[in-house]
Amino acid sequence: MSHLSDAASKPPSLKPKRFSTGVVGLDELLRGGLIPRKAYLVRGGPGSGKTTLGMHFLAAGLANDETTLLITLGEPAEQVLENSQATGLTLDNIHSLDLSPNADFFTQMESYAIFAPAEVEREPITQQILEKVQTLKPQRIFIDSISQFRYLAANDFQFRKQVLSCIRFFLENQATVLLTSEYSPESPDSDLQFMCDGVISLQLTEDRRTIRISKLRGSAFRNGYHSMRLTGEGMKVFPKLLPRKFRREFTAEAIPSGIPDLDSLLHGGVERGTVTIFSGPSGVGKTTIGLQFMKEAAGRGERSVIYTFEEEVANLLNRSAAIGIPAQAMVDHGALSIVKVEPLQYSPDEFAAIVRQEVENRETRIVMLDSVSGYSLTMEGDDLVSHLHALCKYLSNMGVTVLLINESETLAGDLKATEGGFTYLADNLILMRYMDRYQDGRVELRKTISVVKKRLSDFDKTLREFEITRYGIRVSRPLKDIDGILSSETIKLDREKD
């Protein structure tokens, strides 16, 4: 009677409890986890991570004081447990039922009964499963792999009937079931996909692992292919970044650089939560200008991070010290983090997850990508613009100021803001160029800076010369009597003093 009363008093809008898979990123794709008392198929080729996912599923149950059962039909249970514990999973109290072939089949030259369809009903395998489940009443069951059941059936119809009956038995005993299948073009598993309530596919290619959910009865889920990695700590899933899911309240205040003439050029600085592209040739000072904004942020007690894809961290620190930017002290005090990212080290989804941790766990307020061309190497053939768009939009929604360093191929002459077609991302576009200047009977190579675009405020349209010295960055007053600097025409300068 009390049970009925409790059920009646349960709010109708209360969502059913979810079972965690033990993999945080996968739970995110599943909108919280697996719905209890349903059967789920994990499919993939050899080495794709099916068993690893299943063991995460069981370990999550143990952590929640649930009774769990591992049933192995191929690899010995002892070996599965040993391999899983090597990744740090806690599996001490797991129950197992090892139905894999033992050495007697070979040494005694006996026929293995599991491959004899005529003797299926006399075979103790089914009885062992039945007794184990009825005795333990496990909340979670992992079968590795259900494909072995095909050898118990005379044909596909008998296999389908047997698996359906097996699944129904598990569910009637209040278990949530995870099954693995070994599919290939020669041995498809479309019948198993129809039978199960959810389907999770793992794919392994030459340079990447991906995971995809194609079916989840009774629930919405995140579709598409998402990055996945098998590490010494088990499986990690990195969902594709959906910027619209993230938003943080912030004031779009101007963030100054601390250099009066540069801030005057920008009418106060760049706004919080905007994307600024510094575009120019190699060595012109793009990273240094970005560091100047971070130096000023450190004075306000804010944290910044630089992801450098080309320059070594030590070189960047040494260069900063040589021009009066105390980057090492900023690092020591936690106001700055400089992360070296090797080419092809991460997939775009993995890199986005790293950035999210910085922003959401460490309250980072400025993020610099140095440079976009280096970042593009992590794409592994993916579309640069779509991933960069998602990352920048996420950061903007979270109130983070984004600094993108873009390397132009030309030192001077005809100018392109960017070569990758991502200029539209810029709320602020700052161009830095070389020019030749005649002074004291000789021609010198000088640097110029100008603002081409600023969405949230007006800006100074003048062109200014700047230099980087051991005392810091120095920006001059607007240049006069000059034209052709943004084209391949000859630059004309007034040789008289301003």
Secondary structure, DSSP 8 states (H G I E B T S, - for coil): -HHHHHHHHS-TT-----B--S-HHHHHHTTSSB-SS-EEEEEE-TTSSHHHHHHHHHHHHHHTT--EEEEESSS-HHHHHHHHHTTT---TT-EEEE-S--THHHHTT---GGG-GGGGGGSHHHHHHHHHHHHH--SEEEEE-GGGGGGGSSSHHHHHHHHHHHHHHHHHTT-EEEEEEE-BTTB--HHHHHHSSEEEEEEE-SS-EEEEEEEETTS----S-EEEEEETTEEEEE----GGG--------EE--S-HHHHHHTTT-EETT-EEEEEE-TTSSHHHHHHHHHHHHHHTT-EEEEEESSS-HHHHHHHHHHTT--HHHHHHTTSEEEEE--TTSS-HHHHHHHHHHHHHHH-EEEEEEE-HHHHHGGGTTS-HHHHHHHHHHHHHHTT-EEEEEEE-S-SSSS--S-SSS-GGG-SEEEEEEEEEEEETTEEEEEEEEEEEEESSS------EEEEEETTEEEEEEE--S-B-TTSSS--B---S--
